[in-house]
């Protein structure tokens, strides 16, 4: 009996409500949150890993779709995602940045050929250190065993998605292999460069400021400093906050029930 893929459970909107205009295909920890913030200021609606992971966001199925897509890509478990599949996940958005989107750079360029591509990068050694301070730190938390049991389709899928994204960058070596991770950065940069003509690609660093980015995208330069966000351990802090909020929401009915029980017991004494 055929199974229904997670992406098939998401309703499709035709015609697409927003044209996909910008693909930021720099790997995570290369200023992807900064690019997400900058693109919002320029009037785009960007997609970032934070979107489906926001506390209370009902788009948790997106995470399950990305898990499915990554498993299919890495291990050949099922049908590879194509333009229609990605469009159902990203149909409300006009730009993308961060994992797991960047794990499908080639597929997204093919799916949205009219989109302009922005590529951020950094020194492989410093990039791995940044991954150490964020992704590897988060994945090392012992609480994940409990969280994956508590909410397998939410927090559990988020854990799996992060691990699979790293696996995609180190495969066939383990996702914990830092040497393989460092070697992936230049491979990714070269691959993105090979996907499209130079006039459709901007290699960008946030220190360059608004001017080159706005010129490339045909946007007016904002009258404010270029945003710099998600420095240091911000990813760890945001993830911890999201987990805390989720745990409070999950446990509140039980806490309330216990409280009511205690009050009722005292009244019946």
RAMO-V621799 format. One record per backbone hydrogen bond with DSSP energy under -1.0 kcal/mol. NH is the residue of the N-H (numbers start at 1). CO is the residue of the C=O. If there is no record, write none. Layout:
nh=NH co=CO
nh=NH co=CO
This chain:
nh=9 co=6
nh=21 co=94
nh=22 co=94
nh=23 co=116
nh=24 co=96
nh=25 co=118
nh=35 co=31
nh=36 co=32
nh=37 co=33
nh=38 co=34
nh=39 co=35
nh=40 co=36
nh=41 co=37
nh=42 co=38
nh=43 co=40
nh=44 co=39
nh=47 co=95
nh=51 co=48
nh=54 co=51
nh=57 co=54
nh=62 co=59
nh=64 co=60
nh=65 co=61
nh=66 co=62
nh=67 co=63
nh=68 co=64
nh=69 co=65
nh=70 co=66
nh=71 co=67
nh=72 co=68
nh=73 co=69
nh=74 co=70
nh=75 co=71
nh=86 co=82
nh=87 co=83
nh=88 co=84
nh=89 co=85
nh=90 co=86
nh=93 co=90
nh=94 co=45
nh=95 co=45
nh=96 co=22
nh=97 co=47
nh=102 co=98
nh=104 co=101
nh=105 co=102
nh=108 co=104
nh=109 co=105
nh=110 co=106
nh=111 co=107
nh=112 co=108
nh=115 co=112
nh=116 co=21
nh=117 co=200
nh=118 co=23
nh=119 co=202
nh=127 co=123
nh=128 co=124
nh=129 co=125
nh=130 co=126
nh=131 co=127
nh=132 co=128
nh=133 co=129
nh=136 co=131
nh=138 co=134
nh=139 co=135
nh=141 co=138
nh=144 co=141
nh=145 co=142
nh=147 co=143
nh=148 co=144
nh=150 co=146
nh=151 co=147
nh=154 co=151
nh=156 co=151
nh=158 co=154
nh=159 co=155
nh=160 co=156
nh=161 co=157
nh=162 co=158
nh=163 co=159
nh=164 co=160
nh=165 co=161
nh=166 co=162
nh=167 co=163
nh=168 co=164
nh=170 co=166
nh=171 co=167
nh=173 co=170
nh=177 co=174
nh=178 co=176
nh=181 co=177
nh=182 co=178
nh=183 co=179
nh=188 co=184
nh=189 co=185
nh=190 co=186
nh=191 co=187
nh=192 co=188
nh=193 co=189
nh=194 co=190
nh=195 co=192
nh=200 co=197
nh=201 co=198
nh=202 co=117
nh=204 co=119
nh=208 co=205
nh=209 co=206
nh=214 co=210
nh=215 co=211
nh=216 co=212
nh=217 co=213
nh=218 co=214
nh=219 co=214
nh=224 co=222
nh=234 co=231
nh=237 co=233
nh=238 co=234
nh=239 co=235
nh=240 co=236
nh=241 co=237
nh=242 co=238
nh=243 co=239
nh=244 co=240
nh=245 co=241
nh=246 co=242
nh=247 co=243
nh=248 co=244
nh=249 co=245
nh=250 co=246
nh=251 co=247
nh=252 co=248
nh=255 co=251
nh=256 co=252
nh=257 co=253
nh=258 co=254
nh=259 co=255
nh=260 co=256
nh=261 co=257
nh=262 co=258
nh=263 co=259
nh=264 co=260
nh=265 co=261
nh=266 co=262
nh=267 co=263
nh=268 co=264
